[in-house]
Amino acid sequence: MKVLMVLTSHDQMGDTGHKTGFWLEEFASPYYAFVDAGIDVTLASPAGGQPPVDPNSDAEDAQTDATRRFKQDTEARKALANTLKLDAVSSADYDAIFYPGGHGPLWDLSEDPVSINLLETAAGSDKVIGAVCHAPGVFRHVKGADGESIVKGRRVTGFTNSEEAGVQLTDVVPFLVEDMLKENGADFGRTDDWGSHVEIDGKLITGQNPASSEAAAKAVVQAIKG
């Protein structure tokens, strides 16, 4: 069994001067959920190489068992430092594709034609697709075989408008994940801010926020194993 994890290469929070990237917990927890289930994990990003870590996710109060494990894991850190370029991978080689969040994907992966094509091909081949927190933003322009949004009429979740307001970035992000998913016809589900919540609609699996990353990844593992 093989999973492709796709990370952002974008490190700027709009024009604020603040850094962003991927959220460490949303990478580390799913990574170990996959590895511990005996799944072979490949990492990719638009630019290849080391993807940017959101500095806020590296702060002491954001650490979890998974992030601490990652920091002691030389092999995993080497893999992260050497992600493949996204245009060098094919969805045909994987059982599932998983996108960790962080604000970065809102700028690059949501608009990246390579990522869009990867997701459309994966969906067309009935692969498992997972995304957590801001990463459901990558579905913004992804269409199914019927030409409609991949999320239309499907149960999905992602970082909520109220959570974005809570981190005071509503006016900084290029779009709000919740609004975008609803505008594309999704049946948006959620729990309270910062609580764990996962939506499973067939082989499309989404998590609301960092607290949802491990549960979302475990749902992906279950979906792969059928």
C-alpha positions as CSV (number, residue, x, y, z in Angstrom):
1,M,0.0,0.0,0.0
2,K,1.3,3.4,-0.9
3,V,0.2,7.0,0.0
4,L,1.4,10.2,-1.6
5,M,1.5,13.2,0.8
6,V,1.4,16.5,-1.0
7,L,2.9,19.5,0.9
8,T,2.9,23.2,0.1
9,S,5.9,25.1,-1.2
10,H,4.5,28.5,-0.3
11,D,6.0,30.4,2.6
12,Q,4.5,33.9,2.6
13,M,1.3,34.9,4.4
14,G,0.0,37.3,1.7
15,D,1.7,40.6,2.0
16,T,1.9,40.7,5.8
17,G,5.6,39.8,5.9
18,H,4.8,36.8,8.1
19,K,5.9,33.3,7.2
20,T,3.6,30.4,6.6
21,G,3.9,26.9,5.1
22,F,2.5,23.5,6.1
23,W,1.3,22.9,9.7
24,L,3.7,20.4,11.4
25,E,1.1,18.4,13.3
26,E,-1.0,18.0,10.2
27,F,2.0,16.4,8.5
28,A,3.4,14.4,11.4
29,S,0.3,12.7,12.8
30,P,-0.9,11.5,9.4
31,Y,2.7,10.5,8.4
32,Y,2.9,8.2,11.4
33,A,-0.6,6.9,11.1
34,F,0.4,5.7,7.6
35,V,3.8,4.4,8.5
36,D,2.6,2.6,11.6
37,A,-0.1,0.9,9.4
38,G,2.7,-0.5,7.2
39,I,2.0,2.0,4.4
40,D,4.8,3.2,2.1
41,V,4.7,7.1,2.2
42,T,6.1,9.3,-0.6
43,L,6.3,13.1,-0.1
44,A,6.0,15.6,-2.9
45,S,5.6,19.4,-3.2
46,P,5.3,21.8,-6.2
47,A,9.0,23.0,-5.9
48,G,10.4,19.7,-4.5
49,G,13.0,19.7,-1.7
50,Q,12.3,21.0,1.8
51,P,8.8,22.4,2.1
52,P,8.4,25.4,4.4
53,V,7.1,24.7,7.9
54,D,4.7,27.3,9.4
55,P,6.8,28.8,12.3
56,N,3.7,28.9,14.5
57,S,3.3,25.2,14.2
58,D,6.9,24.7,15.4
59,A,6.3,26.7,18.6
60,E,6.4,24.8,21.9
61,D,2.7,25.1,22.6
62,A,1.9,23.5,19.2
63,Q,3.9,20.4,19.8
64,T,2.2,16.9,20.0
65,D,3.5,13.4,20.5
66,A,3.7,13.1,16.7
67,T,5.7,16.3,16.2
68,R,8.1,15.3,19.0
69,R,8.5,11.9,17.4
70,F,9.2,13.5,14.0
71,K,12.0,15.7,15.5
72,Q,13.8,12.6,16.7
73,D,13.2,10.7,13.4
74,T,16.3,11.2,11.2
75,E,14.8,9.1,8.3
76,A,11.5,11.1,8.3
77,R,13.3,14.4,8.5
78,K,15.5,13.4,5.5
79,A,12.4,12.4,3.5
80,L,10.8,15.8,4.2
81,A,13.9,17.7,3.2
82,N,13.9,15.8,-0.1
83,T,10.3,15.9,-1.3
84,L,9.8,15.0,-5.0
85,K,8.6,17.6,-7.4
86,L,4.9,17.3,-7.8
87,D,5.1,17.1,-11.6
88,A,7.3,14.0,-11.2
89,V,4.6,11.8,-9.6
90,S,1.6,10.0,-10.9
91,S,-1.6,9.2,-9.0
92,A,-1.6,5.8,-10.7
93,D,1.3,4.7,-8.4
94,Y,-0.6,5.3,-5.2
95,D,-3.6,4.0,-3.3
96,A,-4.3,7.4,-1.7
97,I,-3.3,11.0,-1.9
98,F,-3.3,13.1,1.3
99,Y,-2.8,16.8,1.7
100,P,-1.7,18.3,5.1
101,G,-2.9,21.8,5.8
102,G,-1.3,25.0,7.0
103,H,-2.1,28.3,5.2
104,G,0.4,27.7,2.4
105,P,-1.8,25.5,0.2
106,L,-4.4,28.3,-0.1
107,W,-1.8,30.2,-2.2
108,D,-0.1,27.5,-4.2
109,L,-1.8,24.1,-4.3
110,S,-5.3,25.5,-4.7
111,E,-4.2,27.1,-8.0
112,D,-1.5,24.6,-9.1
113,P,-2.5,23.0,-12.4
114,V,-0.3,20.0,-11.6
115,S,-2.1,19.4,-8.3
116,I,-5.5,20.0,-9.9
117,N,-4.7,17.4,-12.6
118,L,-3.3,15.0,-10.0
119,L,-6.6,15.2,-8.0
120,E,-8.8,14.9,-11.0
121,T,-6.9,11.9,-12.2
122,A,-7.0,10.3,-8.8
123,A,-10.8,10.9,-8.4
124,G,-11.4,9.5,-11.9
125,S,-9.5,6.4,-10.9
126,D,-11.5,6.1,-7.7
127,K,-8.5,6.6,-5.4
128,V,-8.8,7.6,-1.8
129,I,-8.3,11.4,-1.4
130,G,-7.7,13.0,2.0
131,A,-7.2,16.6,3.2
132,V,-7.1,18.3,6.5
133,C,-7.7,21.8,7.8
134,H,-6.8,24.4,5.1
135,A,-5.9,21.6,2.7
136,P,-9.5,21.1,1.4
137,G,-8.8,24.4,-0.2
138,V,-6.9,22.4,-2.9
139,F,-10.3,21.3,-4.2
140,R,-11.2,24.8,-5.3
141,H,-10.8,24.2,-9.0
142,V,-10.9,20.4,-9.1
143,K,-13.7,18.9,-11.2
144,G,-15.1,15.4,-11.6
145,A,-15.8,13.6,-14.8
146,D,-19.2,15.4,-15.0
147,G,-17.5,18.8,-15.1
148,E,-18.9,19.7,-11.7
149,S,-16.8,20.5,-8.6
150,I,-15.4,17.4,-7.0
151,V,-17.1,18.5,-3.7
152,K,-20.5,19.2,-5.1
153,G,-23.2,17.3,-3.2
154,R,-20.6,15.7,-1.0
155,R,-20.0,15.8,2.8
156,V,-16.8,17.7,3.5
157,T,-15.2,19.7,6.2
158,G,-12.2,22.0,6.6
159,F,-11.0,25.0,8.6
160,T,-14.1,27.0,9.5
161,N,-14.8,30.7,9.0
162,S,-14.9,31.1,12.8
163,E,-11.6,29.3,13.3
164,E,-10.0,31.6,10.7
165,A,-11.5,34.6,12.5
166,G,-10.1,33.1,15.7
167,V,-6.5,33.3,14.3
168,Q,-7.3,36.8,12.9
169,L,-6.5,35.9,9.3
170,T,-9.9,36.3,7.7
171,D,-8.7,39.4,5.7
172,V,-5.3,37.9,4.9
173,V,-6.1,34.6,3.2
174,P,-7.0,34.6,-0.5
175,F,-10.3,32.8,0.3
176,L,-12.1,31.2,3.2
177,V,-12.1,27.4,3.0
178,E,-15.6,27.0,4.4
179,D,-17.1,29.6,2.0
180,M,-15.3,28.1,-1.0
181,L,-16.5,24.6,-0.3
182,K,-20.1,25.8,0.2
183,E,-20.0,27.9,-3.0
184,N,-18.8,24.8,-4.8
185,G,-21.9,22.9,-3.6
186,A,-20.4,20.9,-0.7
187,D,-22.5,19.8,2.3
188,F,-20.2,21.3,4.8
189,G,-20.0,19.6,8.2
190,R,-18.2,20.8,11.3
191,T,-18.0,20.6,15.1
192,D,-17.0,23.3,17.6
193,D,-13.9,25.4,16.9
194,W,-10.7,23.4,17.4
195,G,-12.6,20.1,18.1
196,S,-11.8,16.9,16.1
197,H,-14.2,16.4,13.2
198,V,-13.8,14.2,10.1
199,E,-16.2,13.8,7.2
200,I,-16.1,10.6,5.1
201,D,-17.9,10.6,1.8
202,G,-17.0,7.5,-0.1
203,K,-13.3,7.8,-0.8
204,L,-13.2,11.6,-0.1
205,I,-12.0,12.1,3.5
206,T,-11.6,15.6,5.1
207,G,-10.6,16.8,8.6
208,Q,-11.6,20.2,10.1
209,N,-8.4,21.4,11.8
210,P,-5.1,20.3,13.4
211,A,-7.0,18.3,16.1
212,S,-8.6,16.3,13.3
213,S,-5.4,15.3,11.5
214,E,-4.8,11.9,13.1
215,A,-8.5,10.8,12.8
216,A,-8.6,11.9,9.2
217,A,-5.4,9.9,8.4
218,K,-6.7,6.8,10.2
219,A,-9.9,7.1,8.1
220,V,-7.7,7.1,5.0
221,V,-6.0,4.0,6.2
222,Q,-9.3,2.2,6.7
223,A,-10.5,3.3,3.3
224,I,-7.4,1.9,1.6
225,K,-7.7,-1.4,3.4
226,G,-11.4,-1.5,2.4
